[in-house]
Amino acid sequence: MLPGKIVGSVTVGGKQRPFSLDVPTGRVVLDRFDGADPMQRSIGSMEREAIERQVRSETGASNVRIGEYQCSQCNRWVDVVKSPKDWGSDRCGDCR
């Protein structure tokens, strides 16, 4: 079963941008850091590939990183699904 929302980052035009995918509607929203749905942990490889394809087609992204955000201060990648406490707003826990 898929979560209601999938979060992560995309590379568009050489820049990292956060995304949120509303699973029921298929709508992708860029440039908003959302909290991760804990159900996102249970996504299998086939679902990940389908999500990556959908996000690429909606955004024109050259790269999709499901469940990860890049800190705007230090550029460190944080897995917001496995370590939600290491993330806040648009920064990692070390830079908050």
RAGI-V483193 format. One line per field, one symbol per residue. ss: DSSP state (H for helix, E for strand, C for the rest). psi: psi as a letter, one per 40 degrees, with the letter a starting at -180 (. if undefined). burial: I if it has 24 or more other ideal C-beta (glycine too) atoms within 12 Angstrom, else O. A space follows every 10 residues. Layout:
ss: ???
psi: ???
burial: ???
//
This chain:
ss: CCCCEEEEEE EECCEEEEEE EECCCCEEEE CCCCCCCHHH HHCCHHHHHH HHHHHHHHHC CCEEEECEEE CCCCCCEEEC CCCHHHEECC EECCCC
psi: hiidihiaii hhfeihhiih hhdddehhhi fhhiihhded dehidddddd ddddddddef ieihhheiih hedeehhhge ddgdeeihbf iidde.
burial: OIIOIIIIII OOOOOIIIII IOIOOOOIOI OOIIOIIOOI OOIOOOOIOO IIOIIIOIIO IOIIIIIIII IOOOOOOIII IOOIOOIOOI OIOOOO
//
